[in-house]
Amino acid sequence: MTILKTHRLGKSEIHATMLGLGGGHLDGHEQTDEEAVTLIRGAIERGINFVDTSAGYGRSEERYGMALSDGWRDKVHLQTKVGSHPKVLRNWSRKATTWSLENSFRRLRTEYVDSVLIHGPRFDIEEPLDHCLDVMLEWKEKGRIGAVGVGVRQPEFHMKAIDKGVDIILSFLNYTLLDQTLAKESIPYAIQHDVGILIGSPIADGLLAGHEPKHAISNYQQNTTTEGILDQNGRVIPAAVGSFRDPNAYPKAHQMWKWCQDRNVNIRHLAMQFAINAPVQGKGIVLTGAANLAQLEDSLHIATSPIDENIWSEFESTFGIRA
């Protein structure tokens, strides 16, 4: 079993392994139920003690419920989210939040979830931090939820949520080799208020996974519409900025990929080590998605294998960043 360092997620008092398993690739399209259960239990057997899912990830919650039965539930910190189930998508009312929690707990086959996050408000954080957060805090008071938080990109949303007393913030795509904006405001503010930090999508939604990004540019241009990606002003929505859906992300991703190819460096390794070494001062962890055990084992290996300092020095001289 891999020995992973644990970090305290701020005032939540959750002591989580520095690498957690995200559930976005457990939605039913990439593997069978049996394969998903094998992956989840395999992650736990390999030392991971923090797992993340959402009502918006298809069958992910249901599969976690399967995998964490028969005594496995007690081995991990379990996190899910509200506000993203298709039936109540971005409905932040008391009724919708209560229904979402009840539905998630039923699918997860549990009476207690270690942390629950408000999932993906797009343009406004005030409404989610009203009745929705109130319900979550009531469940926390009843002992059904251990910690509450938000999962969103915008730093101003993080700070407003922290001011409202959340325990955890999750962000994605903005602490990677391509984008470090999370470190400018959100991370310092979270540390100041003893709030846990979850860093998602360390390989930038696949742009730093190892394949040549220019192929994705072609696919994007030929096969992807802008429906749901652009706001009313024609700008890429916050949740898609820096993702494979954002055409502006490709040139820099390709430059980094080419740099790594020329030096026989694994860009996925570089990206994971960069995220693992984020300046969270022991209050945060990285979430990695995996669709099978081979992908998980690769993530574990590169997360625990430091990059040579000479490589970082050369990378910094070219791109201005290093772990």
C-alpha distance (Angstrom), angle and dihedral (degrees) to the residues before:
residue distance angle dihedral
M1 . . .
T2 3.81 . .
I3 3.80 113.2 .
L4 3.79 105.8 -132.4
K5 3.78 124.5 -172.8
T6 3.78 114.8 -117.6
H7 3.79 125.3 -135.9
R8 3.79 127.1 -160.9
L9 3.79 109.3 -122.4
G10 3.76 94.5 -136.0
K11 3.77 119.8 -95.9
S12 3.80 90.4 -13.4
E13 3.81 86.5 82.8
I14 3.80 89.1 -143.4
H15 3.78 107.6 146.3
A16 3.79 101.8 -154.0
T17 3.77 131.6 179.3
M18 3.79 112.1 -103.8
L19 3.81 88.6 -111.9
G20 3.80 120.0 50.3
L21 3.78 130.7 -175.1
G22 3.78 116.3 -111.7
G23 3.79 118.5 -151.5
G24 3.79 101.9 -146.5
H25 3.82 92.5 105.2
L26 3.80 93.9 51.9
D27 3.79 96.4 76.7
G28 3.77 99.5 115.5
H29 3.79 101.6 -97.7
E30 3.79 100.5 90.0
Q31 3.79 106.3 39.3
T32 3.79 146.2 9.7
D33 3.80 123.5 -97.1
E34 3.79 89.3 -102.9
E35 3.81 92.4 52.3
A36 3.80 90.9 48.6
V37 3.79 92.1 50.6
T38 3.80 90.1 48.4
L39 3.81 90.3 51.6
I40 3.81 94.8 49.1
R41 3.78 94.4 46.0
G42 3.79 89.9 42.3
A43 3.79 89.7 56.2
I44 3.80 90.4 52.6
E45 3.82 91.8 46.9
R46 3.80 88.6 52.2
G47 3.79 92.8 55.8
I48 3.82 106.1 -91.4
N49 3.80 112.5 136.7
F50 3.83 102.3 174.8
V51 3.80 122.8 71.6
D52 3.78 128.3 178.3
T53 3.79 133.0 -160.0
S54 3.79 141.8 153.3
A55 3.77 141.6 -150.3
G56 3.79 85.2 -119.4
Y57 3.81 94.2 61.9
G58 3.79 97.7 82.1
R59 3.81 111.0 -124.9
S60 3.80 94.1 -4.9
E61 3.82 96.2 107.9
E62 3.79 91.5 46.1
R63 3.78 91.7 51.4
Y64 3.79 91.9 48.5
G65 3.79 86.7 53.0
M66 3.79 89.5 55.0
A67 3.80 94.2 45.3
L68 3.80 96.3 46.3
S69 3.80 95.6 51.0
D70 3.81 122.6 101.2
G71 3.81 94.6 45.3
W72 3.80 99.6 -47.6
R73 3.81 93.1 108.8
D74 3.81 91.5 72.4
K75 3.81 91.6 57.7
V76 3.83 97.6 66.2
H77 3.77 147.4 43.4
L78 3.81 105.3 -116.6
Q79 3.79 124.2 -152.7
T80 3.79 131.2 -174.9
K81 3.81 136.4 164.0
V82 3.80 143.0 -129.1
G83 3.78 131.2 -143.4
S84 3.80 99.2 44.6
H85 3.79 104.7 79.8
P86 3.83 106.6 117.6
K87 3.82 90.7 -126.4
V88 3.82 92.8 58.6
L89 3.80 101.4 19.1
R90 3.83 110.0 175.2
N91 3.78 90.7 -14.2
W92 3.80 102.4 141.4
S93 3.82 98.0 -178.1
R94 3.79 123.8 125.0
K95 3.79 91.0 -111.7
A96 3.81 94.9 50.9
T97 3.81 93.4 44.0
T98 3.79 92.4 49.9
W99 3.80 91.5 48.0
S100 3.81 90.9 48.0
L101 3.80 93.2 51.1
E102 3.80 93.3 46.4
N103 3.79 91.3 48.0
S104 3.82 93.3 47.6
F105 3.80 94.1 47.9
R106 3.81 89.8 49.6
R107 3.80 92.5 50.3
L108 3.80 91.3 45.1
R109 3.82 90.8 49.0
T110 3.77 92.5 -133.6
E111 3.79 140.4 115.7
Y112 3.79 93.7 -152.1
V113 3.80 133.8 45.4
D114 3.80 119.5 -169.3
S115 3.81 94.8 -142.3
V116 3.80 137.1 4.7
L117 3.79 123.6 -166.9
I118 3.79 133.7 -161.7
H119 3.80 100.1 -116.3
G120 3.77 124.0 -135.4
P121 3.81 112.8 -32.0
R122 3.80 103.3 -172.4
F123 3.77 111.3 -161.4
D124 3.81 106.7 0.4
I125 3.80 134.5 39.2
E126 3.81 98.7 179.9
E127 3.81 96.2 80.6
P128 3.82 95.6 46.4
L129 3.81 89.6 50.0
D130 3.81 90.4 54.8
H131 3.82 121.0 58.5
C132 3.80 94.9 -4.9
L133 3.80 93.8 55.7
D134 3.81 90.4 42.4
V135 3.81 90.8 59.2
M136 3.78 91.9 46.8
L137 3.80 91.0 50.9
E138 3.81 90.2 49.6
W139 3.78 90.0 54.0
K140 3.79 88.4 47.6
E141 3.81 90.2 52.4
K142 3.81 89.2 51.3
G143 3.79 90.7 53.2
R144 3.79 95.5 -112.0
I145 3.82 94.6 112.0
G146 3.79 126.2 39.3
A147 3.81 101.4 -162.2
V148 3.79 137.6 2.3
G149 3.78 131.4 -147.9
V150 3.78 149.3 138.1
G151 3.78 133.6 -94.1
V152 3.79 109.1 -155.3
R153 3.81 141.7 118.1
Q154 3.80 106.5 -126.9
P155 3.83 115.1 93.9
E156 3.80 91.5 -149.7
F157 3.81 88.1 57.9
H158 3.80 90.3 50.4
M159 3.77 92.1 52.3
K160 3.80 94.3 47.2
A161 3.79 89.6 50.1
I162 3.79 91.2 49.1
D163 3.79 89.2 50.9
K164 3.82 87.8 54.1
G165 3.79 89.8 56.2
V166 3.81 106.0 -102.4
D167 3.79 118.1 163.4
I168 3.82 100.4 -145.4
I169 3.79 139.8 28.2
L170 3.78 124.3 -161.7
S171 3.77 124.2 -163.9
F172 3.79 133.8 171.9
L173 3.77 138.7 -159.7
N174 3.79 93.7 13.6
Y175 3.77 102.2 87.0
T176 3.79 100.8 54.4
L177 3.79 137.7 104.0
L178 3.81 86.0 -87.2
D179 3.81 100.4 46.9
Q180 3.81 131.6 20.9
T181 3.81 100.2 172.4
L182 3.81 91.7 121.9
A183 3.80 88.8 70.6
K184 3.80 94.3 55.5
E185 3.80 100.3 66.9
S186 3.79 115.5 -15.6
I187 3.79 99.9 55.4
P188 3.84 96.0 46.8
Y189 3.82 91.4 45.9
A190 3.80 92.0 48.3
I191 3.79 92.0 49.1
Q192 3.80 90.7 48.5
H193 3.81 90.3 54.7
D194 3.82 96.6 38.6
V195 3.80 93.1 -114.2
G196 3.80 122.1 155.1
I197 3.81 119.1 -114.9
L198 3.80 125.9 -146.7
I199 3.80 117.1 -168.0
G200 3.78 114.0 -157.4
S201 3.81 133.1 -168.2
P202 3.84 98.5 20.5
I203 3.81 90.3 176.6
A204 3.81 91.4 54.0
D205 3.78 99.5 -109.7
G206 3.79 90.5 -51.4
L207 3.80 97.4 -48.6
L208 3.82 89.0 112.5
A209 3.79 96.2 37.4
G210 3.80 95.2 106.5
H211 3.79 105.7 -95.3
E212 3.79 119.2 110.5
P213 3.82 107.7 -88.5
K214 3.80 94.3 -148.5
H215 3.80 89.3 71.5
A216 3.78 87.9 58.3
I217 3.81 89.2 50.9
S218 3.78 89.5 58.3
N219 3.79 92.1 46.9
Y220 3.78 90.6 47.2
Q221 3.78 93.2 52.3
Q222 3.79 94.3 44.9
N223 3.78 104.0 37.5
T224 3.80 110.4 21.2
T225 3.78 126.8 82.2
T226 3.78 123.8 -156.8
E227 3.80 92.8 -124.5
G228 3.80 108.7 132.1
I229 3.80 92.0 4.0
L230 3.79 101.3 81.2
D231 3.80 125.9 58.9
Q232 3.80 124.9 -136.3
N233 3.81 89.7 -82.0
G234 3.79 93.6 53.6
R235 3.81 95.0 -105.1
V236 3.78 124.8 131.7
I237 3.81 108.6 -98.2
P238 3.83 116.0 -111.4
A239 3.82 93.9 -108.7
A240 3.81 91.1 57.3
V241 3.81 101.0 41.9
G242 3.79 109.3 117.2
S243 3.80 93.2 9.2
F244 3.79 129.3 116.7
R245 3.80 86.1 -93.3
D246 3.80 92.0 61.3
P247 3.83 110.9 84.8
N248 3.81 89.9 -163.2
A249 3.82 90.9 65.6
Y250 3.79 96.9 62.5
P251 3.83 104.8 73.5
K252 3.81 94.5 58.7
A253 3.80 92.2 40.2
H254 3.78 89.6 53.1
Q255 3.81 92.8 48.8
M256 3.80 90.1 53.5
W257 3.79 92.3 45.0
K258 3.82 90.7 51.7
W259 3.82 91.5 47.3
C260 3.79 89.9 53.6
Q261 3.80 93.7 44.7
D262 3.80 91.2 53.2
R263 3.82 90.4 53.9
N264 3.79 99.3 37.8
V265 3.80 90.3 -115.2
N266 3.80 121.6 150.2
I267 3.82 103.9 -124.1
R268 3.81 90.5 -162.1
H269 3.80 88.6 57.8
L270 3.79 91.2 48.3
A271 3.81 91.9 49.1
M272 3.79 94.7 48.9
Q273 3.80 94.0 47.7
F274 3.80 89.8 49.4
A275 3.81 91.5 54.5
I276 3.81 94.3 42.5
N277 3.81 88.5 55.6
A278 3.81 95.5 51.0
P279 3.84 112.6 142.8
V280 3.81 95.1 -105.4
Q281 3.81 95.7 130.1
G282 3.79 93.5 -133.3
K283 3.81 94.5 -52.2
G284 3.80 99.0 101.4
I285 3.78 146.6 52.5
V286 3.80 138.9 -163.2
L287 3.80 123.5 -113.0
T288 3.77 117.7 -147.6
G289 3.76 126.6 -168.5
A290 3.80 119.9 -138.8
A291 3.78 132.4 176.6
N292 3.81 96.2 -166.2
L293 3.78 142.9 9.9
A294 3.79 94.0 -95.1
Q295 3.80 91.1 58.9
L296 3.80 90.7 45.5
E297 3.78 93.4 50.5
D298 3.79 90.2 49.3
S299 3.81 90.3 52.2
L300 3.80 91.3 49.1
H301 3.79 91.5 49.1
I302 3.79 96.5 49.8
A303 3.80 93.0 41.1
T304 3.79 90.3 57.9
S305 3.83 98.2 39.2
P306 3.83 113.4 82.3
I307 3.80 120.1 -140.3
D308 3.80 118.1 -117.2
E309 3.80 111.5 -96.2
N310 3.80 91.5 -128.7
I311 3.79 90.2 60.6
W312 3.79 91.5 50.1
S313 3.79 91.1 48.5
E314 3.79 92.1 52.4
F315 3.80 92.1 44.1
E316 3.80 90.2 50.6
S317 3.79 91.8 50.8
T318 3.80 89.3 55.4
F319 3.80 103.6 36.5
G320 3.81 104.1 18.3
I321 3.81 97.8 -120.9
R322 3.79 138.6 90.4
A323 3.77 139.3 165.2
